[in-house]
Amino acid sequence: MVVALLTASQKKLIEGKEFAANSLFNPIQDIDGNWIISVEETHQVNKKFEWVKDLQLIDYKPILEDNAS
Amino acid sequence: MSIGIKIAVDATRYGGLDADAAAFLTAAGITDATITNAINRLVLNYKGQGNLNTSINFWSNTNAIYPFVGGTSNTHKFNLKDPRDLDAAYRLTFSGGWTHSTNGITGNGTNAYANTFLQPNTIGLNSIRGLSYNRTNHVVASYRNLFGCTNLAFTSALVIDAAINLFAKRYFANAASDTGSDDGQILGLNAVIRTASNIVSGFKNNTKTLTSTRASVSANSLNIFIGANNFNGTVQANTYSDSNFAFAEFGAGISDTNYSLLYSMIQQFQTDLGRNV
């Protein structure tokens, strides 16, 4: 699976912002500390955020963590 | 000489479109006849005025119903119970990469979740339920949340946590978790229900998968997320679901018998829409 790579400043710029109707960006960090968003977000963006379509795509490496116990 | 006249009768018009069903359809901008009929039949059954349910009033003990119809984020966000476009009406806000279709909402397993703005302490400590209807199993082989909110110590939560095939589901209802008897598969209706301070039940479709005496601890004031866990105010890493959700609802606890009836109503709704599993 690939995801779109953000810089720290790009992450701050879009976090929680509406990229499509009633849909908010949710940048997360991968295991290497990179900020990323999903390709689904890049595909659905409105004109204001069209620049995210040009973000570099990288392989997604999730943080390894058990959840609720 | 004879003249043949064919008259098409819309069932909702014949029986009358319920006012709450109409309000939801108007808010969502839905005019499709199949969806209109399915929503109307569902609402009437919730109210105890339908073809499957003529006596039990689920409508009054349910806080939020998300039927996920219409195929877009604009139609999927509305709470059938209160279709105002407000957080206070428990209208969903989607975050991350959801895919919206006529089958409902599908998470990406990476960063997609929906905020209900509904909190367990609004529903009740010893009477609470959470349900989701899932059309696909999780692909990832670790625990993912169908819905959830959890305090720091995992002692107060409303969660269903499922890992396909490897582990049984974990159910939380204003307490820590209990492990069900199933194998983590989630096709169909998944439910966790508390009906007393020491009674918690889990269900998958019409099968009871958990009977627990775990005591309630507290009903937290965290927003319930769909498709991930709200861990004390932020999304918990690696709880993001990649399942297709075709329905979710939250409300007060109900008996096993009434759950069975509710399951039949929701399954009929999915069948009406041609997306039952």
Interface residues (C-beta under 8 A of the other chain):
Chain A: M1 V3 G16 A20 A21 N22 S23 L24 F25 N26 P27 I28 I36 I37 S38 V39 E40 E41 Q44 Y60 P62 I63 L64 E65 D66 N67 A68 S69
Chain B: T72 S73 N74 K77 L92 T93 F94 S95 G96 G97 W98 T99 N108 T110 N111 A112 Y113 S142 Y143 R144 N145 G148 T150 F154 A157 V159 D161 R170 F172 S177 N229 F231 V235 Q236 A237 N238 T239
